[in-house]
Amino acid sequence: MVIVRFHPTAGREDELLGRLAKLRDYVNANVQGVTYRLYRAKSEPVMFLLYETFPSQAALAFQKEAGPIPQGIVTRPVEPERFREVTP
């Protein structure tokens, strides 16, 4: 599971939201076993959170298709946090 936080630059929130929503919709429709959920923080300033689940490490390979985040669209570097399920 991967959680990615995006802090959009003021005035570019809709641009980032559109990009993330397009990626979410594409993945959920075309990449079997992978799930993307997109959230927006209730508080200000705006922050988007992308929650991703992958059945395997190999499933991460498709992310290269989306390309890099456009210059200046976020105020902080995008840093994915990767998690593994804890099992007994």
FIKOLTI-971845 format. One record per residue (C-alpha): residue in one letter; residue number from 1; chain; x, y, z. Coordinates in steps of 0.5 Angstrom, whole numbers. Example, Ala and Ser with C-alpha at 12.3 -4.5 7.8 and 13.67 -1.06 7.14 Angstrom:
<site><residuo>A</residuo><num>1</num><cadena>A</cadena><xx>25</xx><yy>-9</yy><zz>16</zz></site>
<site><residuo>S</residuo><num>2</num><cadena>A</cadena><xx>27</xx><yy>-2</yy><zz>14</zz></site>
***
This chain:
<site><residuo>M</residuo><num>1</num><cadena>A</cadena><xx>0</xx><yy>0</yy><zz>0</zz></site>
<site><residuo>V</residuo><num>2</num><cadena>A</cadena><xx>3</xx><yy>7</yy><zz>-2</zz></site>
<site><residuo>I</residuo><num>3</num><cadena>A</cadena><xx>0</xx><yy>14</yy><zz>1</zz></site>
<site><residuo>V</residuo><num>4</num><cadena>A</cadena><xx>2</xx><yy>20</yy><zz>-3</zz></site>
<site><residuo>R</residuo><num>5</num><cadena>A</cadena><xx>1</xx><yy>27</yy><zz>0</zz></site>
<site><residuo>F</residuo><num>6</num><cadena>A</cadena><xx>0</xx><yy>33</yy><zz>-5</zz></site>
<site><residuo>H</residuo><num>7</num><cadena>A</cadena><xx>1</xx><yy>40</yy><zz>-3</zz></site>
<site><residuo>P</residuo><num>8</num><cadena>A</cadena><xx>-1</xx><yy>44</yy><zz>-9</zz></site>
<site><residuo>T</residuo><num>9</num><cadena>A</cadena><xx>1</xx><yy>51</yy><zz>-11</zz></site>
<site><residuo>A</residuo><num>10</num><cadena>A</cadena><xx>-4</xx><yy>56</yy><zz>-9</zz></site>
<site><residuo>G</residuo><num>11</num><cadena>A</cadena><xx>-8</xx><yy>57</yy><zz>-16</zz></site>
<site><residuo>R</residuo><num>12</num><cadena>A</cadena><xx>-6</xx><yy>51</yy><zz>-19</zz></site>
<site><residuo>E</residuo><num>13</num><cadena>A</cadena><xx>-11</xx><yy>46</yy><zz>-14</zz></site>
<site><residuo>D</residuo><num>14</num><cadena>A</cadena><xx>-16</xx><yy>45</yy><zz>-20</zz></site>
<site><residuo>E</residuo><num>15</num><cadena>A</cadena><xx>-10</xx><yy>43</yy><zz>-25</zz></site>
<site><residuo>L</residuo><num>16</num><cadena>A</cadena><xx>-7</xx><yy>38</yy><zz>-20</zz></site>
<site><residuo>L</residuo><num>17</num><cadena>A</cadena><xx>-14</xx><yy>35</yy><zz>-18</zz></site>
<site><residuo>G</residuo><num>18</num><cadena>A</cadena><xx>-15</xx><yy>34</yy><zz>-25</zz></site>
<site><residuo>R</residuo><num>19</num><cadena>A</cadena><xx>-9</xx><yy>31</yy><zz>-26</zz></site>
<site><residuo>L</residuo><num>20</num><cadena>A</cadena><xx>-10</xx><yy>26</yy><zz>-20</zz></site>
<site><residuo>A</residuo><num>21</num><cadena>A</cadena><xx>-17</xx><yy>24</yy><zz>-22</zz></site>
<site><residuo>K</residuo><num>22</num><cadena>A</cadena><xx>-15</xx><yy>23</yy><zz>-29</zz></site>
<site><residuo>L</residuo><num>23</num><cadena>A</cadena><xx>-10</xx><yy>18</yy><zz>-26</zz></site>
<site><residuo>R</residuo><num>24</num><cadena>A</cadena><xx>-14</xx><yy>15</yy><zz>-21</zz></site>
<site><residuo>D</residuo><num>25</num><cadena>A</cadena><xx>-20</xx><yy>14</yy><zz>-26</zz></site>
<site><residuo>Y</residuo><num>26</num><cadena>A</cadena><xx>-15</xx><yy>11</yy><zz>-31</zz></site>
<site><residuo>V</residuo><num>27</num><cadena>A</cadena><xx>-12</xx><yy>6</yy><zz>-26</zz></site>
<site><residuo>N</residuo><num>28</num><cadena>A</cadena><xx>-18</xx><yy>4</yy><zz>-23</zz></site>
<site><residuo>A</residuo><num>29</num><cadena>A</cadena><xx>-21</xx><yy>2</yy><zz>-30</zz></site>
<site><residuo>N</residuo><num>30</num><cadena>A</cadena><xx>-15</xx><yy>-1</yy><zz>-34</zz></site>
<site><residuo>V</residuo><num>31</num><cadena>A</cadena><xx>-10</xx><yy>-4</yy><zz>-29</zz></site>
<site><residuo>Q</residuo><num>32</num><cadena>A</cadena><xx>-12</xx><yy>-10</yy><zz>-26</zz></site>
<site><residuo>G</residuo><num>33</num><cadena>A</cadena><xx>-11</xx><yy>-11</yy><zz>-18</zz></site>
<site><residuo>V</residuo><num>34</num><cadena>A</cadena><xx>-9</xx><yy>-4</yy><zz>-17</zz></site>
<site><residuo>T</residuo><num>35</num><cadena>A</cadena><xx>-14</xx><yy>1</yy><zz>-13</zz></site>
<site><residuo>Y</residuo><num>36</num><cadena>A</cadena><xx>-13</xx><yy>8</yy><zz>-13</zz></site>
<site><residuo>R</residuo><num>37</num><cadena>A</cadena><xx>-17</xx><yy>13</yy><zz>-8</zz></site>
<site><residuo>L</residuo><num>38</num><cadena>A</cadena><xx>-16</xx><yy>20</yy><zz>-8</zz></site>
<site><residuo>Y</residuo><num>39</num><cadena>A</cadena><xx>-18</xx><yy>25</yy><zz>-2</zz></site>
<site><residuo>R</residuo><num>40</num><cadena>A</cadena><xx>-18</xx><yy>32</yy><zz>-1</zz></site>
<site><residuo>A</residuo><num>41</num><cadena>A</cadena><xx>-17</xx><yy>35</yy><zz>6</zz></site>
<site><residuo>K</residuo><num>42</num><cadena>A</cadena><xx>-22</xx><yy>38</yy><zz>10</zz></site>
<site><residuo>S</residuo><num>43</num><cadena>A</cadena><xx>-18</xx><yy>43</yy><zz>12</zz></site>
<site><residuo>E</residuo><num>44</num><cadena>A</cadena><xx>-14</xx><yy>49</yy><zz>9</zz></site>
<site><residuo>P</residuo><num>45</num><cadena>A</cadena><xx>-9</xx><yy>50</yy><zz>6</zz></site>
<site><residuo>V</residuo><num>46</num><cadena>A</cadena><xx>-11</xx><yy>44</yy><zz>0</zz></site>
<site><residuo>M</residuo><num>47</num><cadena>A</cadena><xx>-8</xx><yy>38</yy><zz>1</zz></site>
<site><residuo>F</residuo><num>48</num><cadena>A</cadena><xx>-9</xx><yy>32</yy><zz>-3</zz></site>
<site><residuo>L</residuo><num>49</num><cadena>A</cadena><xx>-8</xx><yy>24</yy><zz>-1</zz></site>
<site><residuo>L</residuo><num>50</num><cadena>A</cadena><xx>-7</xx><yy>19</yy><zz>-6</zz></site>
<site><residuo>Y</residuo><num>51</num><cadena>A</cadena><xx>-8</xx><yy>12</yy><zz>-3</zz></site>
<site><residuo>E</residuo><num>52</num><cadena>A</cadena><xx>-6</xx><yy>6</yy><zz>-7</zz></site>
<site><residuo>T</residuo><num>53</num><cadena>A</cadena><xx>-6</xx><yy>-1</yy><zz>-7</zz></site>
<site><residuo>F</residuo><num>54</num><cadena>A</cadena><xx>-2</xx><yy>-6</yy><zz>-11</zz></site>
<site><residuo>P</residuo><num>55</num><cadena>A</cadena><xx>-2</xx><yy>-14</yy><zz>-11</zz></site>
<site><residuo>S</residuo><num>56</num><cadena>A</cadena><xx>5</xx><yy>-14</yy><zz>-12</zz></site>
<site><residuo>Q</residuo><num>57</num><cadena>A</cadena><xx>12</xx><yy>-10</yy><zz>-13</zz></site>
<site><residuo>A</residuo><num>58</num><cadena>A</cadena><xx>11</xx><yy>-11</yy><zz>-21</zz></site>
<site><residuo>A</residuo><num>59</num><cadena>A</cadena><xx>4</xx><yy>-8</yy><zz>-21</zz></site>
<site><residuo>L</residuo><num>60</num><cadena>A</cadena><xx>8</xx><yy>-1</yy><zz>-19</zz></site>
<site><residuo>A</residuo><num>61</num><cadena>A</cadena><xx>11</xx><yy>-1</yy><zz>-26</zz></site>
<site><residuo>F</residuo><num>62</num><cadena>A</cadena><xx>5</xx><yy>2</yy><zz>-30</zz></site>
<site><residuo>Q</residuo><num>63</num><cadena>A</cadena><xx>7</xx><yy>9</yy><zz>-26</zz></site>
<site><residuo>K</residuo><num>64</num><cadena>A</cadena><xx>12</xx><yy>11</yy><zz>-30</zz></site>
<site><residuo>E</residuo><num>65</num><cadena>A</cadena><xx>7</xx><yy>12</yy><zz>-36</zz></site>
<site><residuo>A</residuo><num>66</num><cadena>A</cadena><xx>4</xx><yy>18</yy><zz>-32</zz></site>
<site><residuo>G</residuo><num>67</num><cadena>A</cadena><xx>10</xx><yy>22</yy><zz>-33</zz></site>
<site><residuo>P</residuo><num>68</num><cadena>A</cadena><xx>13</xx><yy>27</yy><zz>-28</zz></site>
<site><residuo>I</residuo><num>69</num><cadena>A</cadena><xx>9</xx><yy>32</yy><zz>-24</zz></site>
<site><residuo>P</residuo><num>70</num><cadena>A</cadena><xx>9</xx><yy>39</yy><zz>-27</zz></site>
<site><residuo>Q</residuo><num>71</num><cadena>A</cadena><xx>14</xx><yy>44</yy><zz>-25</zz></site>
<site><residuo>G</residuo><num>72</num><cadena>A</cadena><xx>11</xx><yy>49</yy><zz>-20</zz></site>
<site><residuo>I</residuo><num>73</num><cadena>A</cadena><xx>5</xx><yy>45</yy><zz>-19</zz></site>
<site><residuo>V</residuo><num>74</num><cadena>A</cadena><xx>6</xx><yy>43</yy><zz>-12</zz></site>
<site><residuo>T</residuo><num>75</num><cadena>A</cadena><xx>9</xx><yy>47</yy><zz>-6</zz></site>
<site><residuo>R</residuo><num>76</num><cadena>A</cadena><xx>13</xx><yy>41</yy><zz>-3</zz></site>
<site><residuo>P</residuo><num>77</num><cadena>A</cadena><xx>17</xx><yy>35</yy><zz>-6</zz></site>
<site><residuo>V</residuo><num>78</num><cadena>A</cadena><xx>12</xx><yy>29</yy><zz>-7</zz></site>
<site><residuo>E</residuo><num>79</num><cadena>A</cadena><xx>14</xx><yy>23</yy><zz>-2</zz></site>
<site><residuo>P</residuo><num>80</num><cadena>A</cadena><xx>11</xx><yy>17</yy><zz>-3</zz></site>
<site><residuo>E</residuo><num>81</num><cadena>A</cadena><xx>10</xx><yy>13</yy><zz>4</zz></site>
<site><residuo>R</residuo><num>82</num><cadena>A</cadena><xx>10</xx><yy>5</yy><zz>3</zz></site>
<site><residuo>F</residuo><num>83</num><cadena>A</cadena><xx>7</xx><yy>0</yy><zz>8</zz></site>
<site><residuo>R</residuo><num>84</num><cadena>A</cadena><xx>7</xx><yy>-7</yy><zz>8</zz></site>
<site><residuo>E</residuo><num>85</num><cadena>A</cadena><xx>1</xx><yy>-11</yy><zz>12</zz></site>
<site><residuo>V</residuo><num>86</num><cadena>A</cadena><xx>3</xx><yy>-13</yy><zz>18</zz></site>
<site><residuo>T</residuo><num>87</num><cadena>A</cadena><xx>1</xx><yy>-21</yy><zz>19</zz></site>
<site><residuo>P</residuo><num>88</num><cadena>A</cadena><xx>1</xx><yy>-25</yy><zz>25</zz></site>
***
